[in-house]
Amino acid sequence: MASIEGAITDLQIINRTDDKGAPLPASGEFKFHTKNPASIWTVKVTPDQVQGGIYRQLETMQSDPNGWGLKPVLLNIEYYEGANVARQMDWKGFRLNSIAATEKK
């Protein structure tokens, strides 16, 4: 996990179903624009974070992707990898750990 500065765009709720069509708890994802190195990551937000109010906090930090400037935020993001042996699928990506706290002096 690392504290990384970037900008949030394209924040959205993701509704998924299980194999039998039953709804799973809503999760979220957003695009995170970093400067150094310059890249755009897709970051996942867990269902617990959506229910716990972190998703609402991210909405206030979101930048307009069509605007002139992106609003910088500091987030704690972790990289994850996993595999589903039965389905022969690998997955990897970025997941939001928390919103970084900043102290003003």
C-alpha positions as CSV (number, residue, x, y, z in Angstrom):
1,M,0.0,0.0,0.0
2,A,1.2,3.5,-0.8
3,S,-0.1,7.0,-0.4
4,I,-0.4,8.4,-3.9
5,E,-1.4,11.8,-5.2
6,G,-3.7,12.0,-8.2
7,A,-7.1,13.0,-9.4
8,I,-10.4,11.1,-9.4
9,T,-12.7,10.9,-12.4
10,D,-15.4,8.6,-13.7
11,L,-16.6,7.5,-10.2
12,Q,-19.4,5.0,-10.5
13,I,-21.3,2.3,-8.6
14,I,-21.0,-1.2,-9.9
15,N,-23.9,-3.6,-9.5
16,R,-23.1,-7.3,-10.2
17,T,-24.8,-10.6,-9.8
18,D,-23.5,-14.0,-8.8
19,D,-23.6,-17.1,-11.0
20,K,-27.2,-17.7,-10.1
21,G,-28.3,-14.2,-10.9
22,A,-28.7,-13.0,-7.3
23,P,-27.5,-9.5,-6.7
24,L,-24.2,-8.9,-4.9
25,P,-23.5,-5.9,-2.7
26,A,-22.8,-2.8,-4.7
27,S,-19.2,-1.9,-5.2
28,G,-17.6,1.0,-7.0
29,E,-14.7,2.0,-9.2
30,F,-13.0,5.2,-10.5
31,K,-10.2,6.4,-12.7
32,F,-7.2,7.7,-10.9
33,H,-4.9,10.0,-12.8
34,T,-1.3,10.1,-11.6
35,K,1.4,12.6,-12.6
36,N,4.7,10.7,-11.8
37,P,4.6,8.3,-13.5
38,A,1.9,9.8,-15.7
39,S,-0.8,7.1,-16.0
40,I,-4.5,6.4,-15.4
41,W,-5.5,3.5,-13.2
42,T,-8.8,1.9,-12.6
43,V,-9.3,1.6,-8.8
44,K,-11.9,-0.6,-7.1
45,V,-14.0,0.4,-4.1
46,T,-15.2,-2.5,-1.9
47,P,-18.8,-2.9,-0.9
48,D,-17.9,-2.2,2.7
49,Q,-16.4,1.1,1.7
50,V,-19.5,2.0,-0.3
51,Q,-21.8,1.2,2.6
52,G,-19.4,2.9,5.1
53,G,-19.6,6.3,3.4
54,I,-16.2,6.5,1.7
55,Y,-17.8,6.4,-1.7
56,R,-19.7,9.7,-0.8
57,Q,-16.4,11.3,0.3
58,L,-14.9,10.3,-3.0
59,E,-17.8,12.1,-4.8
60,T,-16.8,15.4,-3.2
61,M,-13.2,14.9,-4.3
62,Q,-14.0,14.0,-7.9
63,S,-12.7,16.2,-10.7
64,D,-14.5,17.1,-13.9
65,P,-12.7,15.1,-16.7
66,N,-13.8,17.8,-19.2
67,G,-12.6,20.7,-17.1
68,W,-9.4,22.7,-17.3
69,G,-7.7,21.2,-14.2
70,L,-7.8,18.1,-12.1
71,K,-8.3,18.4,-8.4
72,P,-5.4,16.6,-6.6
73,V,-6.2,14.2,-3.7
74,L,-4.1,11.9,-1.6
75,L,-5.3,8.2,-1.4
76,N,-3.9,5.0,0.1
77,I,-4.0,2.5,-2.8
78,E,-2.9,-1.1,-2.9
79,Y,-2.1,-3.4,-5.7
80,Y,-3.6,-6.9,-5.6
81,E,-3.3,-10.1,-7.5
82,G,-5.3,-13.3,-7.3
83,A,-6.4,-16.4,-9.2
84,N,-9.5,-18.5,-9.6
85,V,-8.1,-22.0,-10.3
86,A,-11.5,-23.5,-11.1
87,R,-12.2,-21.0,-13.9
88,Q,-8.5,-20.6,-14.9
89,M,-8.7,-16.8,-14.4
90,D,-6.1,-14.4,-13.0
91,W,-7.0,-11.0,-11.8
92,K,-5.0,-8.0,-10.7
93,G,-5.5,-4.4,-10.2
94,F,-5.7,-1.5,-7.8
95,R,-7.9,-1.2,-4.7
96,L,-8.7,1.8,-2.5
97,N,-7.4,1.1,1.0
98,S,-8.3,4.5,2.6
99,I,-8.3,8.2,2.1
100,A,-5.0,9.6,3.3
101,A,-5.1,12.0,6.2
102,T,-3.1,15.2,5.9
103,E,-2.1,17.4,8.7
104,K,-2.0,21.2,8.4
105,K,0.7,23.0,10.3
